[in-house]
Amino acid sequence: MDKVKLEEMTWPKIEEALARGKRTVIVPVGSLEQHGPHLPTGTDTFAGDVLGEKVAEALGDALVASTIRPGCSRHHMDFPGTITLTPETLMQTIKEVCRSLAAHGFQNIVLVPTQGGNFAPVNAVAPEIARELKGINIVAIANLEELITKMAEAMQEFNVSFEEAGAHSGASETSLIIAYKPELVNTGEFKKGYMGKFTSSALMSKGLKALSPIGVLGDPRKASREAGLKMIDKLASYYAQKIRDELRK
């Protein structure tokens, strides 16, 4: 199979892919933020790398840019290692990445955030970029509730509840990293985190530590490699179809 990650390709190969009609590019938007005592701070970025590659492969006529990071992670700043940008800085970074990609001939630029704090900035900046880059399709696949739900639904096939799957460093994200970066998972530190309800506004304003001293929403103890592989495959297929539908409009 041909490579789809721009960072792994030479410029002549990218030029050749564009000439063959690969004019769609996926732009994941990740983070560098705490993910509990058991997952690395690059979890959302690794998720963007994997999901972006799988979506590009599912589309068949797409490439994937390097995952943008850091992201908007102010609500994780109580934990060492987190690096955050302001929404304005992230939006400006996304704009400049899109300008570069458009200059090289990509016609369809798809923004795919994989971290909760990035969804609002992505949704805000997408129409701004579209107005600036006339003739370029800018698609934002950025519904946080949908992403969490789709991941949890895939985990239910492995007898993992919605609460255990979690919204941050629970069984869902832990399964993904076990599947694709197992050497970075601290299995001896799997601990149940906050399992109750919360609102996004409260999370963003008070910070995650107010809900969970260990930085976990969910329960990583039911995570598995098989669940991680299945979850990403299902999510990539779903996103690929959403992108096709958006580009037909």
RAZI-V332327 format. One line per field, one symbol per residue. phi: phi as a letter, one per 40 degrees, with the letter a starting at -180 (. if undefined). A space follows every 50 residues. Layout:
# RAZI-V332327
phi=???
This chain:
# RAZI-V332327
phi=.ccbcdcbbccccccccccchcbbbcbcbbabadbgcbbcccdcccccdc cdcccccccgbbbbccccacbcbdcbccbdgcbbbcdcccccccdccccc cccchccbbbcbcbbdcccccccccdcccccccdgbcbbbcabccccccc cccccccbfbcdccdgbagccccccccdcbbdcbccccbcbcbcbccabc ccccccgccccaccgbbhbccccacccccccccccccccdcccdccccc
